[in-house]
Amino acid sequence: ANRYLTVRKKDGSELTHAVMTCCLAPSTKHAIRSLIQRFPVTSKERTELLPKTERGNARAVESENREVSKTSGRLNNGIPQVPVKRGESEFDCFRQSLPVFEKQEEIIQIIKDHKVVLIVGETGSGKTTQIPQFLLDDCYKNGTPCRIFCTQPRRLAAVAVAERVAAERREKIGQTVGYQIRLESRVSPKTLLTFCTNGILLRTLMAGDSTLSTVTHVIVDEVHERDRFSDFLLIKLRDVLQKQANLKLIISSAALDANLFIRYFGSCPVIHIQGRPFEVKEFFLEDILRSTGYSNKEMVKYRKEKQREEKQQSTLTEWCSAQESSSKLESQRQRSVPSAPEDYNLLDDGGDTVFNQLTEKDSNCLEPWLIKEMDSCLSDIWLHKDVESFAQVFHLILTENVSVDYRHSETSATALMIASGRGFLSQVEQLISMGANIHCKSSNGWMALDWAKRFGQTEVVELLESYSTSVEFGSLDENSLVQTSGSDLSAEDRELLKAYHHSFDSEKVDLDLIMHLLYNICHSYDAGAILIFLPGYDEIVSLRDRILFDDKRFADNAHRYQVFMLHSNMQTLDQKKVLKSPPFGVRKIANTRVLFVCFQILSTNIAETSVTINDVVYVIDSGKMKEKSFDALCCVTMLKMVWISKASAIQRKGRAGRCQPGVCFRLFSRLRFQNMLEFQTPELLRMPLQDLCLHTKLLAPLNCPIVDFLMKAPDPPPALIVRNAVQMLKTIDAMDPWEDLTELGYHLTELPVEPHLGKMVLCAVVLKCLDPILTIACTLAYRDPFVLPTLASQKRAAMLCRKRFTAGTSSDHMALLRAFQAWQKARSDGWERAFCEKNFLSQATMEIIVGMRTQLLGQLRASGFVRARGGADIRDVNTNSENWAVVKAALVAGMYPNLVHVDRENLVLTGPKEKKVRFHPTSVLSQPQYKKIPPANGQAAAIQALLTDWLIYDEMTRAHRIANIRCCTVVTPVTVSLFCGPARLPSNALQEPSSFGGYGLSNDNSDSEMEDTTAANLALLKLDDWLHLKLDPEVSNVSLHFR
């Protein structure tokens, strides 16, 4: 009766793991010894390299906790002055017609009477340009000195608004009105109104609260966007307001969650300003499909096959409810399974085989015997658990070019769904390696994962979930929405939407529909510019290319169209061109039909706020945006396609009616609009917090823990996630044990990339291999440039291209580097578009990486790491750029602690907390030999083929007990021993054989005393709680000195 069950969670470090050894070749030992003799480590250096706690010198500790002496990108110092009288300008009549003008006196009075004021001004009300001017004019009238900062979420908005306000005051930019953005500034000692980005004001505040002592007003505009900088600003400004009596804070937006901010700042007044937009007609997706008669092949096919699908659903229901036969019933078909399926390495012939097999046969083109054979095999696998039938399925895929996603003609189930439902784990892995689509749905709406869940196949569920969490796949399923909530729709609209959503992947943007709509606007509507909101740069570039090169309706008349692109990563100069009017006199009349210039602007959500593009009459809104989100459980950041919020949709619509009546075409249904979030999720709740915690340290008061400071946000992130981020910053040496920034930490705050990538770049400067690391760091910071096609055969070809770029180095990072270098060469030769198509690369991603490299290099120059001439000039910091071993050393220094060890005995990869780690299918290391039919034990084969026992990785995704790593590189034990662990090791990090007596190696299952004795004769180097390297005692001290 008195029985107890004690459950204890094992600490990660207690996991039994394979012995980690670091053996040095005789030539390496000799090289290290001679180096140490030439440059011996002094006792002073040894002391300095101990952790602060062991140094016993208080002064040494204090000297490191220095104040920030210089932060680049700060607002200039200045003193409040009485503004000069405004000049009369051509814009005066326009200004007086704005709705905000009527409330000028009221706004000024409320600002004078309160420290914090909320202004909710509808699109077109004039709040952004006029409120700062009201303050200037009032200060001039009353002879009151002032100094105003006005923040904008984006660079283009800050520049455009500053130039507009200066023009309205008939002044040059840089006099009373100026702007300052990263690496660009137009201000002077006379400047009293400075427009800047949120980030610039934050950087100014990092130098101390006193930086705002000479500022009278801070206006935070477009606060509804809730980016991390605006939330950060609000925390800091709320603190500063309590200390500085003369400071006024004005928060303004077109779509504000007023209650949230009233609670946050404590009963502050709210001023509502009506907009002056002209009438904007709106058309939702169903209206567009109905009025333009748009259709595509898949929609036609859906209508034809609708009856067939209903029949498939009933057959599928029978399948799923059929008595599960545990005994293998004899199948009706005659087997023709090949004794040994033809299997060859696709790299043997230079990969040509793959390119010859890019055309998978559509199921409609398959011969009747093939359909019958595939159906028969899939039925046998499901109904009779006949696992051997997979051999025939693989054989047909290999020899007859049948798609790996072939659907059973009577049920629409694919081989992956059937294997998942039956729990055939090995075959599920093989099919995924062959490019099977895990997001395919059968006629009842189930994906492979749903099949595995429905039939209780736990292992398969874990495997599929681990893959799907790491694929950039959101939850934009419109089909389900129409089916579950479409009762209010008319029968015609419901059928139209069903057919459309069946034909098109909701995760993408339908560029065909946009082209159809563009043509329609250009031929059926009056003149006017068209503003198209797209989720990302990839879509912008693809649409631009279609208009200018690919679609004959437009390309043949390219002189009649001006196409502009707006994206936050573009140069300010390129973006300014958008704001100018198109050339005059281009309207022509021929054959009594009006032909006009169609002025088109392709944009992400950058054009949503503050900027008025006067010519815009038509808005096409994709309704989607790319949002970086961080999964704290998996520690993975992903760029996912998500629906915009209602607030954003209203903002986008408002762009069409700023200066004349307009039309807004929404590429989403009324139903979707009703189901959108009211406001976007604050960035603070979905971003990785390491970067944030680093900057918090510069902003938070002394002795205020980071977690306490961030808890003051309007929507604070979970405390546990903040603590995990702080721990990671300590692990990579950006913070010391007391949560103070280290020297490295200070430098990382100045770099526009995540801390571990910043560390990698700084190590590359020291190791003189900057150029390749710049490319790799920018690629990892943005996204993988390799495009993953939908067709399985093309997926295989894309993987082969990736494999070719590795040049035999067993490194995904090398593939990224060489692909970029090859693209640069193709660009200089003028054939980059064709190069990208041939190699499954995204031209848009490459262009963004170029811009990011320029920005990062500019920051390194501004911080003094790269100099114009002499030591540390651009040639000097690239001395070792061709040496892959040195480049890998910088990679290891940056990627630590993202490290896994190879357990050769069990053929598994292990990590500090993971007993079993797998390669993600997109890693080139997942298939050492590219075979059309991968081996059944693919992971073990991949591990066996590894040349060393260590790997670094960029990203690990976890689902249940399975961890997947992607973007990996094989590294040597010597590199691990030198560049992993903290920079300062404790004095007991190296233990001689006698002092630990074979610690960590006792193995109860070992029947060989010999092994233990040998292992006991090795020294132990503890780099962290998990990374314990066994070294030959003869070289252990030398290795430590070398490190």
N, C-alpha and C positions, 0 to 999 in steps of 0.2 A: 504493500500500500504506500510505503514511503519511498517511491522512486522519483528521481529528479532527472530532468533533461537539461543539460547545460549547453547553450549554443554560443560559440565564440567566433567572431569574424576574424579571419587571418589577416594580419597586416601584410601589405603588398610585399614588403621586403622578406617575409618569411617563406615566400613561394620557393620551392626547390627548383633550381634551374641548372642548366648545363654549366660545366666549368668554363670560365672565360679566361683564355690565355692570351698572352702577347709575346710571341716569339720573334726575336730579331735575327735577321740573316747576318752572317759574319761581316759582310761588307758594310751593313747598316751600323753594326756595333762599332766598327773601326771609324766610320765617318762621324758618329756621335762623339766618341772619345776624343778624336782629334779636334773637334769643334769646341768641346768643353775645355780642353787644354789651352786652346787659343783664347777663348773668352770665358774664364772661370767665373762662377757665381760668387759674389762677395757675401760676407756675413750680413752686411747692411741690407743687401738686396733680399737675402733670405728672410730677414726680419720684416721687411716691407711687404713681402709676399705672404705673410701669415695673416689669418683673419684678424680684424680689429680687436676682438676679444682676447686674443693671445699676445698682442703686442705690448701691453702694459704701459703704453705711452699715451697719456690722455691727449696731449697736444696733437699727436698724429691723427687721432680720431677726430678732434675738433676741426683740424684744417681741411678735412675732406667735406664736412658739412657746410660747404661754402654757399653763399647767396648767389643767385644768378647775376653775374656781372653784366652779361650782354645777352639779350634775346633778339634774334633777327626778326624782322617783320613786325616791328612795333610802330604805333602811331607817334608822330613827332610831338615833342613837348611844345607848349605854347601858353600864352596867357589870354584870359578873357579880355575882349576889347568891345567898344561900342561899334556896331556895324555901320558901314557907310550907307548913304541913301541909295535905294534901288534905282536903276535906270529904267526909263520907259522902254518897252519893247513891243514887237509885233504880236507877242503872245498875250498881252494884257486883256484883250477882249475874251480870248479863249479861257484864261484863268478865271475871269469873273463869271463865266457861264458854268463853272464846275459846281456840283452840289455842295462840296466842302466849304466853298466861299461864303455861303449864307450863314455858316456856323462859326465864322472866324472869331468873333468877339467871345462867344460862348466857350469855344475851345481854349482860347488864351486865358480866360478867367478861371476855368476849371483847373488848368495846368498850374496857374499861380497859387491856387488854394489847396492843392493836394500834391503829395510826393509821388504818387503812382497814379497814372490814368490809363484806362483801356480804351482804345478807339477801334470800333468795328465799322469799317467803311467798305461798302460793296465795291465790286470791280467797276472802275471808271469814275469813282467819286472824286479822285484827285488827292487822296490822303497822303500818298508817298511823296509827291512833289511839293504840295502846298503847306503842310503842317510845319516843316522846318523853316519855310519862308515866313509863315505867320510869326514864328518866334523871333526871327531876325528883324522883321519890320517893327514888331512891338518893342524890341530892345532899342532899335534906332530911335523910335518915337519918344521913348522914356529916358533915353540916354543911359541905358543899363548895359554894362559889359556882359558878353555871353560867349560861350564856346560850346558847340553842339557836335556830338557824334551821332551818326545815323547808320545803323547796321542793316545789311542786306544778306540773304542767305547765299547769293551767288555773285561771282566777279562781274559778269555782264551787267546785272542789275545795278550794282554799285557804280559802275562806269557810266552806264546809260542815264541813270537818274541824275548823277552829278552834272553831266554835260547838259542835260535838259534844264536843270535848275539854274545853272550858270547862264544859259542862253536866255531864260525868262527874266533874269536880272540884268541882262545886257552886259555881261562881264565875260572875261576869258576864264577858262577853267584854271584853277590854281590860285585865284585871287581870294575873294570871300568864300567861294565854294571850291572844294577839291575832293579828290578821292585817293584812297590807298588800298591796294590789293596786294597779294603776295608777289614780291619781286617787281612791283610797278607802283609808282607814286606820283601824284600831281598836287602837291600842297606847297604853301609858302608860309612865312611868319604871319602874313595877313589873314590866313585861312581861319574862318570861324565856324564853318559848317563842313565837316568831313564825312563823306560817305565811305564806308569800309565794309569788308565782310565780317561775319561774326568771329571768324578765326583770328583776324587782325586785332580786334578789340580784346579778345581773350589773351592773346600774346602780350598785349600792353598791360593787362591786369596782372600777368605773371610777374612783372617787375615790382609788384607791390600795390596796395590799395591807394597809396599817395599819388599814383599816376592819374587818378581822376579828380584830384583836389582842385585842379584848375578848370574842370569841366562843369558846365551848368546844367546841360540837358543831355540825356542819352535816349535815343529813339530806337527801339528794337522792332524792325518792320518784318512783316510776313511770318509772325511767330507761330502760325498754325502749322508750319511745316515740321516743327518739333524735331529738327536735327539735333545732334548731340551738342553742337556748339551753342545753339540758342538756349537749350535747357541748362547747359553749363553756365552760360552768361547770367541767366535768371538767378541761379543759386548765388553766384558771386555778387551780382548787383543788389540782391536783397540784403546781403551782409553789409555791403558798402553804404547803402542808403541809411543804415542805422548809425554810421559813423560820420557821414558827411551831410550836414544840415542843408547845404545849398544845392544839392543835386536833385534833379527831377527825372523821373523815369516815365517814358511814354511807350506803351506796348500797342502795336497796331497790326491789324490783319484784316483780310476780307472775310475770313471764315474762322471765327475764334470760338473756342470752348470757354465762353466768358465765365461760367460758374467755377471752373477749375482754377482760373487765375484770380478770381475774387477770393476764393478760399485761400489761395497761396499767398497773396499779398495783404489779405485782410481788408474787407469792405472798401475797395477803391471804386471810384465812379466809372461808369461805362458810357461812352458817347457813341451813338449809332448815327451813321451817315448813309443816306440813301444813295444808290448808284445812279449814274446817268446813262446807263447803257441803252442803246436803241433796241428795238424788238429783235430777238433772235429766235428764228424758227428752229425747232429741233426734230430730227429724225432718228429713231432708234433702229436697231438692226432689222427688225421685222418690217419697218416702213421702207428701209433701203432695199431689202430683197424684193418687196412687193412692187415698189415704184420703178426700180431699174430693171427688174426681170433678171437679176443676176442668177446664174446657175453655173455649176462646174460638173465635170465628168462624174465625180463621186456622188453628187446630189441626184443626178439622173439615174445612176446605178442603184442608189438607195431606194428611189421610188419604184424601180423595177423589181428590186429584191425584197421589198417590204413583206410581201406575203410569205416569201421563202424564209425570212427571218423569224416570223411568227411560228412557222413549222419547226425551224431549228430550235426555238425555245422549248417547244413541247417535247421534242426528242431529247433535248438536254435534260429536261426535268425527269424524263423516264430513266436516262442514264444515271443521274445522281441518286434517284430513289430505288434503282434496281437492287435486288438482293445481292449484296457483295459476296461474290463467289470466292471462297478461300481456296478451293481446290481448282487447279488449272483445268478448265473445261477444254475439250478438244476444239480447236478453231476450225471454222468451215473452209478457210482458204488453203490453197496449196502453197507451202512455203517455198520461197526462192531466195533464201538468205545466202548471200555470198560467204564463202568459207573464210576469206580474209579480205575485208574491205580494202580497196585501193587506198593507200595512205602514204603521202609523201610530204617532205618538208617544203613548204612554199617558198622558202628562201633559197632553195637549191638552184632554181632557174632564174635567180635574180628577181623573183616575185612576179614574173609575167603571167603565170597561171592565174593569180588572183585577178589581175586586170582583165583577163579574157573571160572571167566568170562574174563580171560586175552585173550582168543582166540576169537577174532572177526571173524565172518564168512566172507570170501572173497566173493565178489559178484558172482563169478563163482560157488561157492558152495551152494548158496542160492536156496531153492526150488522155482519152477516156481510161486506158489501162492504168495510167499513172495515178489518176484520181482514185480509181478503184483500189489500187494497191496501197496508197497512202491511207485512205479511209479504213481499209481492212486492218492495217498495222496498228493505227491509233485505237480502233475499236478493241482489238485484241489486248493491247496494253491496258486499256481502262477496264474492260469487262472481265478479262481473264488474268489480269496482273502478269501478262506475258512480257517480261522484261527483255527477253531475247529479240523481240520484234524491233527493238531500237536499232539493232544492227542493220536491218533492212531500211529503216527510216533514214539513218545516217548515210547508207549506201546511195539511196535515191537523191538525197541532198547533194552528195558528192558528185555523182555521175550524171544526173539528169537536171541539175540546177533548179531543183525544187526549193522554194523558199523555206528557211528554217522556221518561219512563222506561218507555214501552211495551215489553213483551217479545215478541220474535218467538215465535209460538205453537208452532213446532216445535223451537226451540232454547233459548228463554228469554233470548236475547241482546238487549241494548238498543242503541239507535242509538249511544250513547256508546262501548259496548264495541266495536262494529263499526268505528266511526270510529278508535278507538284502535288496534285490531289492524291496520287498513289504513294507518295513519299520516296520516290526513287532519287535519292540525293545525288548520287554520282552522275546520273543522266541530266539532272537539273543543272549541275555545274558545267557539264559538257555543252549543253544547249546555250547557256549564257555565254560561254567562251566563244561559241560559234556566232554570237550576235543576236540571239533570240531577244525579242522585245518584252521586257518584264511588265510593261504597261499595256500590252494588248488586252482587249476585253472580249469575252465570249458573248453570245447573243443575250445572255441573262445579266450582262453588265459586270461579270466577275473577271478580275485579273488573276494571274497565277497565284499571287499571295492569298487572294480570297479562296481559291481552290484548296490551298494547303491548310488554311484556317478551318474551312468548312469540314474537312475530313481529318482534322486533328493531327496533321503531320508537323510536329513541333520543330524538328531539325530543319525542315525545308522552310518553315515560317521564319526561323531565325536567319537562315542564309539569305532569303529574299528580302527581308527587312533590312539586313545589313547592307545589301546592295542598293535598295531603293532610297535609304536615307542619304546615300552619297551621290545620288543622281540629281541633277538640278531639275527637279520635278515638283511643281507646286500643287495646288488643289483647285484648278480652274475647270472643274468638270461641269460644263453647261448642260450636257444631255440629262444628267440626273436632276438638275435644277428645273428644267422644263417639265420632266416627268412628274416630279414631286409637287411642284408649286405652280404649274401652268394652268390651273383650272380657270383662272380669270381671263386667259387668252381666248381669242376667237379660234374656231376650229382651223381656219385657214392659216392664221399666224402660228398656231402650235405645230402644224404639219411643216410649214416653211422652216421654222426654227429647228425642228427635229431633223429634217433633211440636211440643213446646213451644218448643224453641230455634228451630225454623223459623218459628214464629208471632211470636216476640218478639225485639226488638233487644237483644242482650246489653249494649249500651252504656248502656241505660236501666235504671230500676227499675220493675218491674211493679206499679203501684199497683192495678190490677184484681185481681191475685192477692192482694195484701195485704188489700184490702177483703173479698174472698171468705173469706180466712182469719180476719179479724176477726169477721165474722158467724158463722163456724163456732165460734170460741172462745166468743163471747158466748152461743151457744145450745146448745153441747154440752159445755162445760167448767165447772168450779166457779168461784166468784167469785175475783177477784184482778186486780191491775193488769197492764197489758200495756205492755211497753217495746219500742218499734220503732226499730231502728237504720237510719237512712237516710244517704245519702252527703252531702247538702247541704241548705241552707236552701230551695232551690227545691222539692225533693221534700217537705220538711216542710210547707211552706205548701200545696202542692197536696193532700197527704193530709188536712191539717186541714180544708181547704175541702170536700173530698169528704165527710168525716165529718159536719161541721156544717151543710153547705148542700146538697150535690149528691146524695148517696145517700139516697133516701127511707127506706130501712131504718133509717138512723141519724138523719137530719135530723128525721124526724117524732117521734123520741124523744130529742131533744137534751138534755132535762133529766136523762136517765139516764146521761149520759156527761160526764166531765170530761176535757178534752183540754189537755195541757200541751206546751210546746215547749222543747227544750233546744238551745241553739246558742251557740258561744263569743262571737258578736257581740251577744248579747242582754244587757240590763241585769241586774246581779246580783240585784236585787229580784225580777224576773220569774222568774229561775231558782230562787230560794229556795222559791217557792210549790210547786214540784214535790216538795220533801222533806216537805211536810205531808200528813197522812192525809186521805182524803176524808171528807165529812160522815157522821155516824152515822145509822143508821135509814132508809137509803134503799132497803133491800131490800124488795120487795113480792111478795106471792104472789097470782096471779090465775089462775083456771081450772086450778088444781093445777100450774101451770108456774112455775118460779122465774125471776123477772126481777131482775137485779141491776145495781148501778152498775158499769160497766166503766170503770176509771180508766186512761186511756191517755196514754202519754208518747211523744212523737215526738222523736227525738234523732239527732244526728250522733255521732261517736265520743267526744264529751265525757262521756257517761254510762258509758264503758267502764271508767274507773278511779276509785279512791279514794272515790267517792260511793256510799253505800248508800241505795237507795230501798226502804224496808222492804216496801211493799205488792206489789212486783213478783213475779208468779208466772209470767208468760209473757213470753218474749222472741221477737220476730220479727227476724231478722237478714238484711238485704239482702245482706250479704257484700261490700258495695262502699263505697268512700270516695272523696272527691275529693282529689286530691293535686296540689299545685303542683310542677311539674317544669320545670327549666330546660335548654333545649337549648343547650349552649355553642357548638356549631358555628353555629347560626342566631341565637344571642343572643335567644332567645324564651322567655318564661315561659308555660306553659300549665296550666290547671286541668283535669286529666284524671281520668276515672273509672277507678279501678284496683281490683283485688281486695285485700281486707285480707290480713294475714298469718295464719298458723295461731295465732300467739301472741294476736293480737287476737280471732280467732274463739273461742278458749278463754275469753278474758276476758269477751266478750259473753255467752257461754253461762252463765258463772258468776254473772251478774247475776240470773238467774232463781232460783237456789237459795240466796240469802243467809239468809233467815229461815224458809223452809219449802220443801218439795219443789216443783219447777217444771218447766216444759216450754220447750224451745227449738226454734223452727221456723226452719230455715235455708233461705233461698231460693236455694240453690246445691246442686249434686249432691255425693255422696260423692267422686266423681271429681275435682271441682274442689277440694274440701277437701284431698285428697291432693296436688294439684299446686300448692297455695299456697306462697309463700315462708315459711320458718320465722319470720323477723322482717322488719319493714318496712325499706325502704331508708332509711338515715340521711338526715335532711334536709340535712345538710352536703354530701351528694353530689348533691343534685338541686335546690338552690336557687340563684338568682342571687347571686353572691358580693359584689357592690358594697356592699350594705348591711352584710354581714358584715365586709368589709375595713375599713369605716368604724369599726365598733364594736371591731374588733380593735385599732385604733390606740389606743383608750382603755384597753384591757386589757393589751396587750403591754408588756413592759419597754422602757425607753428604748433607742433604737438597735437594737431587734430588728426586722428586716424582717418585714412581714406574712406573707409566704410561709413564713418559718421558724417563726413562731408557729403558723400553721394546720397545719403539718406534724406538730405534736405531738398532733393530735386522734386519738381511737381509730381512726377511719377517715378519714384526711386526703383532702381534695379534690385533684385533679390540679394540680400547681404551675403549669402553663401557664395554666390557667383563672384561677387566683388572680392571676397577673401581668397578664393581660388586664383583669381587674376593676380592679386598681390603676391601670393606664394610663387606663381610662375615668374613674376618679375624679379623676385629674390633669387630664384633658381638660375636665371640667365644673367645675374650680376648687375641688373639695372637698379636694384635696391639692396640696401644692407639689412641685417636682421632687425634693425629698429625702424624699418620702413622709410629711411632717408634715401634720397637719390644718390647714387654713386656718380663718379666722373662719367662713366659710360651712360648712365641713366640721363644725365643732363644733355649729353650729345644726342641721345635717341629722341628727346622731345622736339628736336629741331628738324628731324627727318620726316617727310610725309608718307612713311610706310609703317607697318606694324613693327613693334619693338624687335622681334626676333629677326626680321628681314633687315632692319636698320643695323643690328649688330653684325649681320652677315656682310653688309656693305662696308662697314667700318673696318672689319677684319680684312676685307679684300683690299682696302687702302693700305693697311699695314703689310699684308702679304704681297702687295703689288700685282694684283690680278683683277683690277676694278671692272674692266669692260665686260667680261663674261658674267660676272656676278651682278652687275647693273641689270643686264638683260634678264637673268634668271629671277632676281628679286622683283623686278617690275612685272614679270609674267605671273609669278606666284601671288603678287599683290592684287593683280587684276583678274585674269582668268586664263584657263587653258586655251591656247590659240587653235588647237586641233578640233575640228568639227566632227561630231559623232553622227553619221548619217542614220536614216531610219532603216533602210534596207539592210538586211543581215549581211549580204555578200559585200556591200559597200563598207559596212562596219569592219569586215575582215580586211578589206583593202586599206582602209584608213589606219588600222592597227599596224599593217605591214609598212606603211609610209612612216609611221612613228618609229617602228623598229629600225628602219633603214637609217634614220637620222641619228640613232644612238652610236653608230659606227663601232659596234662591238664593245661598248664600254659598260654594259649592264647598268645604264643610268637613264631614268626618265628626264632628269635635269639636263643631261647632254642633248637629248632629243629636242627639248625646248630651245636650247641655245643654238644648236646647229640649224634648226628650222628657221629661226629668226635671222641668222647670218646668211642663209641661202636666200631668204626672202629679200634681204637688203641688197644682195647682189642682183637678184631678178629685178628689183625696183630700179637700180642704177642702169640696167639694160632695157628698162621700159616694158617688161612683160609680167609685172607682179600679179595682175588679176588672173592670168592663165596659170601662173605658178601656184597660186592659192587653190584654184579649182583642181589642179592635177594632184596636189598633195593634201587635200582635205583640210586646208587652213582657212582661218577667217581673216580676210583682208582688213576688216574694221578693227579687230583685236590687235593686229600688228601695228596699225596706225596709232592706236591708243598707247601701246607699249613704247613706241618711239617718243610720244609726247611725255610719258611718265619718266623715261630715261633722261630726257632733257631737263625736266623739272628737278629730278633727284640730283643730277650732276650739278645743276645750278645751285642747289642748296649746299652741296659739298664744297663748292667754290666759295659761297657766301660764308660758310663756317670755317674756312681756311684749311680744310683737309686736302683740297686739290688747289694747287697754286698756278699762277700764270706762267712762271718760268722757274728754272733752277730745280732744287730738290722738291719732290712731291708735285712736279708738274705732270701733265696728262701722260707724257711718255714714260716718266719715272714710275707712276702708279700702275703701269701696264707691263712692266718688265717681265712678269711671270704669267701673262695672260694666255700664253700658248701651252703652259705646263698644266695638264689636267690634274695631276696629283696635288698641286698647290691650290687650284680652283676648288677641288674637293675638300681641302683643309678648311677653306673659308666657308664652304657649305656646311661642314660638320659643326664649326664654331657657331654658325647661325641657327642651325636646325636643332642642336641640343636643347632639351632632352628628348627630342623625337628620334629615338634610337631603338632598334630591335636586334636581338641576338639569334643566331642560328643554332638550334639544338640538333646536331648532326645525328645523334643516336635515334631520336624519335621523328626526325625530319619535320620539325615544326619551327615556327618563328615565335620567340617569346619577348615580352616587354616587361617593364617594371611591375605592372599590375595585370598583365594579360598572359595567361598560360598558352594561348593559341591565337596567333595572328595570321591573317591570310592576305594574299595580294589581291587588290581590286582588279577586276578584269581589264580596266583601262591601262594598267601598268605594263610596260614592255617586259618586265620581269615575270609576269604571270604565265607567259608561254615562251619558254626558252627556245623551242623549235616551233615554227609556225606550221602546224599541220591543219589540213582542212577539217579533219575530225580530231579534236584534242584528246589526249589520253584520259582514261577514266579517273586516274589519280593525279590530275593536273597539278594540284598544289604541291604534292610531294615531289613530283618531277621537277617543278620549278625551283624548289628549295635545294634539291640535290644538285642542280646545275650551277648554283651560286659559287663564285670563286673565292669569297672570303666569308667569315662568320659574322660580319656586321653590316647593317643597313641603316641609312637615315631615310626619313620620309617627311613629306610636307603635311600630310593630313591623315588622321585616323578616324574612321567612323565606327561607332559601336552600336550594336543592336543585340540585346540579350547577352549571350556569352560570346558572340562572334565579333572580332575586331578586324576591320579591313584597312590596309594602308595603300595610299596612292601617291604617285610621284616619288619614287624611291631611287636610291643610288647605293651601290655596293661600295663600302669603304674598308680600309685596312685597319687592323688592331693598333698599329703605331699611330695612325691619325686619331683614332679614338682616345688613346692614352694621352695624346698631346693637347687635344682641343675640346674634350668633353669635361664636364664637372666645373666647379667654380674656379675662378682665376686664382683665388687664395685657398690653398688646401691647408687643413690643420696639421700640426706637427706630427700627429700620429697616423697620417694618411698612409704612410709606407710602413708595413710591418715585416720585419725579417722573419725567416722560417721558424726560428726557435721561439719567437715571441707570441705566435698565435697557434702553433701546433696543428697546422692543417685546418684552421678554422673554416667553417662553411663547407667542408668537403666530406664530412662523415656521412657515410651512406649505409644505412642499415641493410639494404638489399645487396650490397656489394660482397661477392664471395672472393674478391681478390684483394689480399692485403698489400700486394705489390703496388697496385694503383695508388692506394692511399699514401704509401711511403713516398712514392715519386712526387705526388702532389704536395706532400708535406714539406718537401725540399725547395718549394718555390716561395718567393716573396709575394706579399699581397699589397696591391695598390688600390686603396678605396677612394674612388672618385666621387661617389655619392652613396645613398643607401642601397642601391641595386648594382651599380657598376663596380664590381670587385675584380680587378685584373690580376691574374697569376703571372709572375715574371721570374725569369732566371735571376737568382740573387746576385749573380756576378754583375749584371747590368742594371739592377733595379735603381741603385743610387744615381747612376749616370743618366738613366731615363728621366728620373725626377729632376735632376739638374737641367737636362735638356728642355724639359717642359717649362 
